[in-house]
Amino acid sequence: MFIHMTALVMAQHLLALILIAIAPIVDHYDIKKLKAGTDPKRKWHYYRKTIVALWVLAAVACVAVGFRPLFTINARAEGVSWLSANSWARFVVAGVIGALLVLVLLPAVQAIWNEKVRAKYTKATKFARFFLPVTVEERRWFAPLSISAGVCEEVLFRGFLLRYFHAFPFHLELMLALVVSSIVFGVAHLYQGIRGVIETAVMGFLFGMIFLLTGSLLVPIVVHAVIDLRLLLLLQPGPLQAEA
């Protein structure tokens, strides 16, 4: 039993090291190759590799910690009493989160029938064209990549890393642990540039707050996946192929 518990603890430390330090370094070199590559299949090869890596790491987190600690949380019991059911702060936070989600998702809805919205977003994301799906084949792989990111990144960064900083071994206050895990989440997207790191860290904090408000990781998983999938509406293959 002791050996088993020690192995699980070591697995948690190793997983945290991968998320905090090793994964950003590996991703840096992978993105560098992706930018310099000429193989037309390079993007969806990268998508497939990322999908496998995400699910393997998420599986390790589930084995090392367990499903219940990863997928559920009681904010009040963890010291965030201002998020209790009848607190006015809870309603304010929920309202702000709802408004931000509308702002993020509304352009994707508009893009369904408005070509100008797609053209505007295509131009705004030109810096990330090396990563975004262009061809029909890339779009087919980007959909499972988005779903995998929604599930696995929430398991890893909100379920596991938030708990790692808060409960074991650092014992940070829950909100501070959320801030730190959100920063790590932003750094994991360094390929998007400094602005992308900041925006991703903010989104990570937003997903974390949804987790604390609802008590279930399933809610931020769905929100995260939908936000990633919206790119398939905002970036139609026609305009992207024309620019490519």
Helices and strands as residue ranges (DSSP letters): H 2-17, I 18-22, H 23-36, H 42-65, H 67-71, G 81-83, H 88-111, H 115-124, G 126-128, H 136-148, I 149-160, H 161-166, H 174-187, G 190-192, H 193-214, H 218-229, H 231-234, H 237-243
